[in-house]
Amino acid sequence: MAWNKVNVNVGKKKVEADMNGTDLEMPNVVELGDSINIDGKPYKVSSFEIDERDDRLKIKLAMASPKKEVKSDGKSNERGS
């Protein structure tokens, strides 16, 4: 997967960031809360750390859980021979 440029809104600040799946990296210029808005969509923040060398936030996003499996209706899908 490749890194993509995205626009992040945190409060009233707009910042350009890099996103790759559930990883988001951006300049450390905002105070993070429980959620973040990326390209107009809200995402929950799972965790984050500050890279002090580059003064950047490295954020791990909580993504939606996968769809539940379809429950069986008790009928067999096999055909009789």
C-alpha positions in Angstrom: 0.0 0.0 0.0 1.3 3.5 -0.8 1.2 6.6 1.2 -1.5 9.2 0.1 -1.8 12.9 0.8 -4.9 13.7 2.7 -6.4 16.8 4.3 -7.0 16.7 8.1 -9.3 18.9 10.1 -8.7 19.0 13.9 -10.9 21.6 15.5 -10.5 24.7 13.3 -7.0 23.8 12.0 -6.5 22.3 8.6 -3.3 20.3 8.0 -2.0 18.2 5.1 -1.0 14.7 6.2 0.2 11.3 4.8 -2.0 8.3 5.2 -1.3 4.6 4.6 -4.2 2.3 5.6 -4.6 2.9 9.4 -1.4 4.9 9.7 -1.5 8.7 9.6 1.5 11.0 9.8 1.3 14.8 10.1 3.1 17.8 11.6 2.7 18.1 15.4 0.7 21.4 15.2 -2.6 20.3 16.8 -4.0 18.9 20.0 -5.5 15.5 19.3 -8.8 14.3 20.8 -10.6 11.0 20.4 -11.5 11.5 16.7 -10.1 13.2 13.6 -11.6 14.3 10.3 -9.8 13.1 7.2 -11.0 14.3 3.8 -14.4 15.0 5.3 -14.8 11.7 7.0 -14.6 11.2 10.8 -12.2 8.5 12.2 -11.5 7.4 15.7 -7.9 7.7 17.0 -6.7 4.4 18.4 -3.3 5.7 19.5 -0.6 8.2 18.7 3.0 9.1 19.4 5.1 12.1 18.8 8.3 11.6 16.7 10.5 14.2 18.4 13.2 14.0 15.8 10.9 15.4 13.1 8.2 16.9 15.4 5.5 14.8 13.7 2.5 12.9 15.0 2.3 9.3 14.1 -1.4 8.3 14.5 -3.0 4.8 14.5 -6.6 5.0 13.4 -9.3 2.7 14.6 -11.1 1.3 11.5 -14.6 -0.2 11.4 -14.8 -3.9 12.3 -15.3 -6.3 9.4 -18.8 -7.4 8.4 -20.3 -10.2 10.4 -20.6 -13.6 8.8 -24.0 -14.6 7.5 -25.8 -16.9 9.9 -27.0 -20.3 8.7 -30.7 -20.9 8.2 -30.2 -24.6 8.9 -30.9 -25.6 5.4 -28.3 -27.5 3.4 -26.8 -26.0 0.2 -25.8 -29.4 -1.2 -27.8 -30.9 -4.0 -29.0 -34.5 -3.9 -27.6 -36.9 -6.5 
